[in-house]
Structures are given as C-alpha cells and as structure tokens.
C-alpha cells in the first residue's frame, strides 16, 4: 500500500506532460481558435480509461500499476476521463438518478463555479 501514492505520482507526471505536449501539437496543427487539443485529450482519455479499466481486471494487473495508469496517468492526462468513468459506473450499476445528477451536474455546476470564481476574483478589494 505504501507504493500506491508514489505510483500515482509517477503516472501523474507523465499524464500531465502528455496532455501538455498533445495540446501544443494541436495548436501547431490547427491554431488556437478552438481547443482541439483539449477535446482530443478528453476523448482519448475517456476511451483509454474505459478500455484499460476492464483490461486491468481481466489480466489481473497489480493494484499499484492500475493506480499508476488509471488514477495517475489518465487522471492527470484528463480528469474528464475519470468523470466519464464515474458516470458510466453509476449508470451501469443502475443508479440512474445519481448518474444523471453527476453526469449533467458536473459540467453545469462546474461552469457555474468557474464563473463564480472569476466573479469573486474580479471583485476582491
């Protein structure tokens, strides 16, 4: 159990750097008028976390390695992938109302919170 935070940290470093370089690549290819890099990262991260969450259990990958990949790398690569996996797990476990609240509430309330944070920062002192 003591290795898990270290494994998550290692995965997070590589996930964050991957997100950064993928975004730079898309900016170089398509410019900054639309966040293609973020969209690409969110979609590929979601695909990978869905795929690897199942494969990791089928091949009985060690818990520390699962945490490195799923929590560390993919969680840092894109938190969107963690969000979509959590929503999918709620729906798959037939928790429809909590799933809908989480799935719709996260982006809507997240946007409200971002705007609130901006408003607070702009109106300080």
Backbone as JSON Lines, residues from 0, in Angstrom:
{"i":0,"aa":"X","n":[0.81,-1.2,0.0],"ca":[0.0,0.0,0.0],"c":[0.86,1.27,0.0]}
{"i":1,"aa":"X","n":[2.05,1.23,0.53],"ca":[2.87,2.43,0.6],"c":[3.39,2.85,-0.77]}
{"i":2,"aa":"X","n":[3.4,1.95,-1.73],"ca":[3.87,2.28,-3.07],"c":[2.82,3.01,-3.89]}
{"i":3,"aa":"X","n":[1.57,2.91,-3.51],"ca":[0.49,3.45,-4.34],"c":[0.61,4.96,-4.54]}
{"i":4,"aa":"X","n":[0.82,5.78,-3.49],"ca":[0.96,7.22,-3.76],"c":[2.14,7.55,-4.67]}
{"i":5,"aa":"X","n":[3.22,6.81,-4.54],"ca":[4.37,7.03,-5.42],"c":[4.02,6.66,-6.86]}
{"i":6,"aa":"X","n":[3.34,5.55,-7.04],"ca":[2.96,5.12,-8.39],"c":[2.0,6.13,-9.02]}
{"i":7,"aa":"X","n":[1.04,6.63,-8.24],"ca":[0.11,7.64,-8.76],"c":[0.88,8.89,-9.17]}
{"i":8,"aa":"X","n":[1.84,9.29,-8.35],"ca":[2.64,10.49,-8.65],"c":[3.43,10.32,-9.94]}
{"i":9,"aa":"X","n":[4.03,9.17,-10.11],"ca":[4.8,8.91,-11.34],"c":[3.88,8.98,-12.56]}
{"i":10,"aa":"X","n":[2.74,8.32,-12.46],"ca":[1.78,8.36,-13.57],"c":[1.3,9.77,-13.85]}
{"i":11,"aa":"X","n":[1.09,10.56,-12.79],"ca":[0.59,11.93,-12.95],"c":[1.57,12.81,-13.7]}
{"i":12,"aa":"X","n":[2.85,12.65,-13.43],"ca":[3.86,13.44,-14.14],"c":[3.78,13.17,-15.64]}
{"i":13,"aa":"X","n":[3.73,11.91,-16.01],"ca":[3.69,11.56,-17.43],"c":[2.35,11.94,-18.07]}
{"i":14,"aa":"X","n":[1.26,11.85,-17.3],"ca":[-0.04,12.25,-17.83],"c":[-0.11,13.74,-18.1]}
{"i":15,"aa":"X","n":[0.38,14.54,-17.16],"ca":[0.36,15.99,-17.33],"c":[1.24,16.43,-18.49]}
{"i":16,"aa":"X","n":[2.42,15.84,-18.59],"ca":[3.31,16.18,-19.7],"c":[2.71,15.75,-21.04]}
{"i":17,"aa":"X","n":[2.07,14.61,-21.06],"ca":[1.42,14.14,-22.29],"c":[0.33,15.11,-22.71]}
{"i":18,"aa":"X","n":[-0.49,15.53,-21.75],"ca":[-1.56,16.49,-22.05],"c":[-0.97,17.78,-22.62]}
{"i":19,"aa":"X","n":[0.1,18.25,-22.0],"ca":[0.74,19.49,-22.43],"c":[1.26,19.38,-23.86]}
{"i":20,"aa":"X","n":[1.99,18.31,-24.16],"ca":[2.57,18.17,-25.49],"c":[1.53,17.86,-26.56]}
{"i":21,"aa":"X","n":[0.51,17.11,-26.21],"ca":[-0.58,16.87,-27.17],"c":[-1.27,18.19,-27.51]}
{"i":22,"aa":"X","n":[-1.5,19.01,-26.51],"ca":[-2.14,20.31,-26.74],"c":[-1.27,21.2,-27.62]}
{"i":23,"aa":"X","n":[0.03,21.23,-27.35],"ca":[0.93,22.01,-28.19],"c":[0.91,21.52,-29.63]}
{"i":24,"aa":"X","n":[0.87,20.22,-29.81],"ca":[0.8,19.64,-31.16],"c":[-0.43,20.15,-31.9]}
{"i":25,"aa":"X","n":[-1.6,20.1,-31.25],"ca":[-2.83,20.52,-31.89],"c":[-2.84,22.02,-32.16]}
{"i":26,"aa":"X","n":[-2.26,22.79,-31.28],"ca":[-2.16,24.24,-31.52],"c":[-1.3,24.48,-32.77]}
{"i":27,"aa":"X","n":[-0.2,23.76,-32.89],"ca":[0.67,23.91,-34.06],"c":[-0.05,23.49,-35.34]}
{"i":28,"aa":"X","n":[-0.92,22.49,-35.25],"ca":[-1.63,21.98,-36.43],"c":[-2.83,22.83,-36.81]}
{"i":29,"aa":"X","n":[-3.59,23.26,-35.81],"ca":[-4.9,23.87,-36.09],"c":[-5.09,25.28,-35.52]}
{"i":30,"aa":"X","n":[-4.11,25.77,-34.78],"ca":[-4.25,27.09,-34.18],"c":[-5.0,27.03,-32.86]}
{"i":31,"aa":"X","n":[-5.33,28.22,-32.35],"ca":[-5.95,28.31,-31.02],"c":[-7.41,28.76,-31.05]}
{"i":32,"aa":"X","n":[-8.03,28.77,-32.21],"ca":[-9.41,29.26,-32.29],"c":[-10.4,28.3,-31.65]}
{"i":33,"aa":"X","n":[-10.05,27.04,-31.58],"ca":[-10.9,26.02,-30.95],"c":[-9.96,25.1,-30.17]}
{"i":34,"aa":"X","n":[-10.38,24.62,-28.97],"ca":[-9.49,23.79,-28.15],"c":[-9.43,22.34,-28.64]}
{"i":35,"aa":"X","n":[-8.89,22.15,-29.84],"ca":[-8.77,20.79,-30.4],"c":[-7.95,19.87,-29.5]}
{"i":36,"aa":"X","n":[-6.88,20.4,-28.94],"ca":[-6.03,19.58,-28.07],"c":[-6.78,19.06,-26.86]}
{"i":37,"aa":"X","n":[-7.52,19.93,-26.22],"ca":[-8.3,19.52,-25.04],"c":[-9.36,18.51,-25.42]}
{"i":38,"aa":"X","n":[-10.05,18.76,-26.53],"ca":[-11.06,17.82,-27.0],"c":[-10.44,16.46,-27.28]}
{"i":39,"aa":"X","n":[-9.31,16.45,-27.97],"ca":[-8.62,15.21,-28.29],"c":[-8.21,14.47,-27.0]}
{"i":40,"aa":"X","n":[-7.65,15.2,-26.05],"ca":[-7.23,14.6,-24.79],"c":[-8.43,14.04,-24.03]}
{"i":41,"aa":"X","n":[-9.51,14.8,-23.97],"ca":[-10.69,14.32,-23.25],"c":[-11.27,13.06,-23.87]}
{"i":42,"aa":"X","n":[-11.33,13.02,-25.19],"ca":[-11.91,11.86,-25.85],"c":[-10.99,10.65,-25.79]}
{"i":43,"aa":"X","n":[-9.71,10.84,-26.05],"ca":[-8.78,9.69,-25.98],"c":[-8.62,9.22,-24.54]}
{"i":44,"aa":"X","n":[-8.62,10.14,-23.6],"ca":[-8.54,9.75,-22.18],"c":[-9.74,8.93,-21.77]}
{"i":45,"aa":"X","n":[-10.92,9.33,-22.23],"ca":[-12.14,8.58,-21.92],"c":[-12.11,7.19,-22.55]}
{"i":46,"aa":"X","n":[-11.68,7.12,-23.79],"ca":[-11.56,5.82,-24.46],"c":[-10.6,4.92,-23.71]}
{"i":47,"aa":"X","n":[-9.43,5.47,-23.37],"ca":[-8.41,4.67,-22.7],"c":[-8.83,4.23,-21.3]}
{"i":48,"aa":"X","n":[-9.46,5.12,-20.53],"ca":[-9.82,4.73,-19.17],"c":[-10.92,3.67,-19.18]}
{"i":49,"aa":"X","n":[-11.84,3.77,-20.14],"ca":[-12.86,2.73,-20.26],"c":[-12.25,1.39,-20.63]}
{"i":50,"aa":"X","n":[-11.4,1.4,-21.64],"ca":[-10.75,0.19,-22.12],"c":[-9.84,-0.42,-21.05]}
{"i":51,"aa":"X","n":[-8.98,0.4,-20.48],"ca":[-7.98,-0.11,-19.54],"c":[-8.57,-0.51,-18.19]}
{"i":52,"aa":"X","n":[-9.69,0.1,-17.79],"ca":[-10.31,-0.29,-16.52],"c":[-10.81,-1.73,-16.59]}
{"i":53,"aa":"X","n":[-11.23,-2.16,-17.76],"ca":[-11.68,-3.55,-17.94],"c":[-10.49,-4.47,-18.16]}
{"i":54,"aa":"X","n":[-9.57,-4.09,-19.03],"ca":[-8.4,-4.92,-19.32],"c":[-7.57,-5.16,-18.05]}
{"i":55,"aa":"X","n":[-7.42,-4.14,-17.22],"ca":[-6.62,-4.26,-16.0],"c":[-7.18,-5.34,-15.07]}
{"i":56,"aa":"X","n":[-8.5,-5.47,-15.01],"ca":[-9.08,-6.51,-14.15],"c":[-9.02,-7.88,-14.83]}
{"i":57,"aa":"X","n":[-9.15,-7.91,-16.16],"ca":[-9.09,-9.19,-16.87],"c":[-7.71,-9.83,-16.79]}
{"i":58,"aa":"X","n":[-6.67,-9.01,-16.84],"ca":[-5.32,-9.57,-16.79],"c":[-4.75,-9.52,-15.37]}
{"i":59,"aa":"X","n":[-5.61,-9.15,-14.42],"ca":[-5.23,-9.02,-13.01],"c":[-3.93,-8.23,-12.83]}
{"i":60,"aa":"X","n":[-3.94,-7.02,-13.38],"ca":[-2.82,-6.11,-13.22],"c":[-2.73,-5.68,-11.76]}
{"i":61,"aa":"X","n":[-1.54,-5.63,-11.23],"ca":[-1.33,-5.24,-9.83],"c":[-2.01,-3.91,-9.53]}
{"i":62,"aa":"X","n":[-2.56,-3.79,-8.32],"ca":[-3.27,-2.58,-7.92],"c":[-2.39,-1.34,-8.1]}
{"i":63,"aa":"X","n":[-1.14,-1.42,-7.73],"ca":[-0.24,-0.26,-7.86],"c":[-0.12,0.17,-9.31]}
{"i":64,"aa":"X","n":[-0.06,-0.79,-10.23],"ca":[0.02,-0.45,-11.66],"c":[-1.31,0.11,-12.16]}
{"i":65,"aa":"X","n":[-2.42,-0.44,-11.67],"ca":[-3.73,0.11,-12.03],"c":[-3.82,1.57,-11.6]}
{"i":66,"aa":"X","n":[-3.37,1.85,-10.4],"ca":[-3.41,3.23,-9.89],"c":[-2.48,4.14,-10.68]}
{"i":67,"aa":"X","n":[-1.3,3.64,-11.05],"ca":[-0.38,4.43,-11.86],"c":[-1.05,4.83,-13.17]}
{"i":68,"aa":"X","n":[-1.69,3.88,-13.83],"ca":[-2.27,4.13,-15.14],"c":[-3.6,4.89,-15.05]}
{"i":69,"aa":"X","n":[-4.54,4.36,-14.26],"ca":[-5.89,4.92,-14.25],"c":[-5.99,6.22,-13.46]}
{"i":70,"aa":"X","n":[-5.42,6.24,-12.26],"ca":[-5.52,7.44,-11.42],"c":[-4.42,8.44,-11.76]}
{"i":71,"aa":"X","n":[-3.18,7.95,-11.82],"ca":[-2.05,8.83,-12.05],"c":[-2.0,9.37,-13.47]}
{"i":72,"aa":"X","n":[-1.74,8.47,-14.43],"ca":[-1.57,8.92,-15.82],"c":[-2.85,9.49,-16.4]}
{"i":73,"aa":"X","n":[-3.91,8.68,-16.44],"ca":[-5.13,9.14,-17.1],"c":[-5.85,10.21,-16.3]}
{"i":74,"aa":"X","n":[-5.77,10.14,-14.98],"ca":[-6.38,11.19,-14.16],"c":[-5.69,12.53,-14.36]}
{"i":75,"aa":"X","n":[-4.41,12.5,-14.62],"ca":[-3.65,13.72,-14.88],"c":[-3.74,14.11,-16.35]}
{"i":76,"aa":"X","n":[-3.76,13.13,-17.22],"ca":[-3.89,13.39,-18.66],"c":[-5.2,14.13,-18.91]}
{"i":77,"aa":"X","n":[-6.26,13.65,-18.28],"ca":[-7.55,14.34,-18.35],"c":[-8.44,13.9,-17.21]}
{"i":78,"aa":"X","n":[-8.9,14.84,-16.41],"ca":[-9.85,14.48,-15.36],"c":[-11.2,14.14,-15.98]}
{"i":79,"aa":"X","n":[-11.4,14.54,-17.22],"ca":[-12.64,14.22,-17.92],"c":[-12.82,12.71,-18.03]}
{"i":80,"aa":"X","n":[-11.72,11.99,-18.22],"ca":[-11.83,10.53,-18.33],"c":[-12.3,9.93,-17.01]}
{"i":81,"aa":"X","n":[-11.82,10.44,-15.89],"ca":[-12.28,9.96,-14.59],"c":[-13.76,10.28,-14.4]}
{"i":82,"aa":"X","n":[-14.14,11.47,-14.78],"ca":[-15.55,11.89,-14.68],"c":[-16.46,10.97,-15.5]}
{"i":83,"aa":"X","n":[-16.06,10.67,-16.73],"ca":[-16.91,9.84,-17.58],"c":[-16.97,8.4,-17.09]}
{"i":84,"aa":"X","n":[-15.85,7.9,-16.54],"ca":[-15.88,6.54,-15.98],"c":[-16.78,6.49,-14.76]}
{"i":85,"aa":"X","n":[-16.71,7.5,-13.89],"ca":[-17.58,7.54,-12.72],"c":[-19.05,7.57,-13.14]}
{"i":86,"aa":"X","n":[-19.37,8.38,-14.14],"ca":[-20.75,8.46,-14.62],"c":[-21.18,7.12,-15.21]}
{"i":87,"aa":"X","n":[-20.32,6.51,-16.01],"ca":[-20.65,5.21,-16.61],"c":[-20.87,4.15,-15.54]}
{"i":88,"aa":"X","n":[-20.05,4.17,-14.5],"ca":[-20.21,3.19,-13.42],"c":[-21.53,3.39,-12.67]}
{"i":89,"aa":"X","n":[-21.93,4.63,-12.48],"ca":[-23.23,4.88,-11.84],"c":[-24.36,4.34,-12.71]}
{"i":90,"aa":"X","n":[-24.32,4.6,-14.01],"ca":[-25.36,4.1,-14.91],"c":[-25.33,2.57,-15.0]}
{"i":91,"aa":"X","n":[-24.15,1.99,-15.07],"ca":[-24.04,0.54,-15.18],"c":[-24.53,-0.17,-13.93]}
{"i":92,"aa":"X","n":[-24.42,0.51,-12.78],"ca":[-24.93,-0.08,-11.54],"c":[-26.39,0.29,-11.3]}
{"i":93,"aa":"X","n":[-27.02,0.82,-12.33],"ca":[-28.43,1.17,-12.33],"c":[-28.8,2.27,-11.33]}
{"i":94,"aa":"X","n":[-27.86,3.12,-11.02],"ca":[-28.12,4.3,-10.19],"c":[-28.41,5.47,-11.13]}
{"i":95,"aa":"X","n":[-29.58,5.43,-11.72],"ca":[-29.93,6.34,-12.81],"c":[-29.99,7.8,-12.35]}
{"i":96,"aa":"X","n":[-30.73,8.09,-11.28],"ca":[-30.84,9.48,-10.84],"c":[-29.5,10.04,-10.35]}
{"i":97,"aa":"X","n":[-28.75,9.32,-9.49],"ca":[-27.43,9.84,-9.14],"c":[-26.52,9.97,-10.36]}
{"i":98,"aa":"X","n":[-26.64,9.04,-11.3],"ca":[-25.84,9.11,-12.52],"c":[-26.16,10.34,-13.34]}
{"i":99,"aa":"X","n":[-27.45,10.63,-13.5],"ca":[-27.86,11.82,-14.24],"c":[-27.4,13.1,-13.55]}
{"i":100,"aa":"X","n":[-27.56,13.13,-12.22],"ca":[-27.12,14.31,-11.47],"c":[-25.62,14.53,-11.65]}
{"i":101,"aa":"X","n":[-24.86,13.46,-11.5],"ca":[-23.4,13.57,-11.63],"c":[-23.01,13.94,-13.05]}
{"i":102,"aa":"X","n":[-23.6,13.24,-14.04],"ca":[-23.24,13.43,-15.44],"c":[-23.58,14.85,-15.92]}
{"i":103,"aa":"X","n":[-24.77,15.32,-15.59],"ca":[-25.17,16.66,-16.01],"c":[-24.72,17.74,-15.04]}
{"i":104,"aa":"X","n":[-24.71,17.39,-13.76],"ca":[-24.36,18.37,-12.75],"c":[-22.9,18.79,-12.78]}
{"i":105,"aa":"X","n":[-22.01,17.87,-13.09],"ca":[-20.59,18.2,-13.1],"c":[-20.25,19.3,-14.08]}
{"i":106,"aa":"X","n":[-20.63,19.18,-15.36],"ca":[-20.26,20.28,-16.27],"c":[-21.05,21.55,-16.02]}
{"i":107,"aa":"X","n":[-22.33,21.43,-15.69],"ca":[-23.15,22.63,-15.47],"c":[-22.69,23.36,-14.21]}
{"i":108,"aa":"X","n":[-22.61,22.62,-13.1],"ca":[-22.17,23.26,-11.85],"c":[-20.71,23.66,-11.92]}
{"i":109,"aa":"X","n":[-19.91,22.91,-12.67],"ca":[-18.51,23.28,-12.86],"c":[-18.39,24.62,-13.56]}
{"i":110,"aa":"X","n":[-19.19,24.83,-14.6],"ca":[-19.19,26.1,-15.3],"c":[-19.66,27.23,-14.39]}
{"i":111,"aa":"X","n":[-20.7,26.97,-13.61],"ca":[-21.19,27.96,-12.65],"c":[-20.08,28.3,-11.65]}
{"i":112,"aa":"X","n":[-19.37,27.29,-11.16],"ca":[-18.29,27.53,-10.19],"c":[-17.13,28.3,-10.81]}
{"i":113,"aa":"X","n":[-16.79,28.0,-12.06],"ca":[-15.74,28.77,-12.72],"c":[-16.14,30.24,-12.82]}
{"i":114,"aa":"X","n":[-17.35,30.48,-13.26],"ca":[-17.83,31.86,-13.37],"c":[-17.88,32.54,-12.0]}
{"i":115,"aa":"X","n":[-18.31,31.82,-10.98],"ca":[-18.33,32.36,-9.62],"c":[-16.92,32.71,-9.15]}
{"i":116,"aa":"X","n":[-15.98,31.81,-9.4],"ca":[-14.59,32.07,-9.03],"c":[-14.03,33.29,-9.75]}
{"i":117,"aa":"X","n":[-14.37,33.43,-11.03],"ca":[-13.93,34.6,-11.8],"c":[-14.54,35.87,-11.2]}
{"i":118,"aa":"X","n":[-15.84,35.82,-10.91],"ca":[-16.53,36.98,-10.34],"c":[-15.92,37.37,-8.99]}
{"i":119,"aa":"X","n":[-15.67,36.37,-8.13],"ca":[-15.07,36.65,-6.81],"c":[-13.7,37.29,-6.99]}
{"i":120,"aa":"X","n":[-12.88,36.72,-7.86],"ca":[-11.52,37.26,-8.07],"c":[-11.57,38.68,-8.63]}
{"i":121,"aa":"X","n":[-12.49,38.94,-9.53],"ca":[-12.6,40.26,-10.12],"c":[-13.14,41.31,-9.16]}
{"i":122,"aa":"X","n":[-13.86,40.86,-8.14],"ca":[-14.5,41.79,-7.22],"c":[-13.82,41.87,-5.86]}
{"i":123,"aa":"X","n":[-12.66,41.29,-5.73],"ca":[-11.9,41.42,-4.49],"c":[-11.28,42.8,-4.42]}
{"i":124,"aa":"X","n":[-11.37,43.41,-3.23],"ca":[-10.72,44.67,-2.94],"c":[-10.68,45.56,-4.06]}
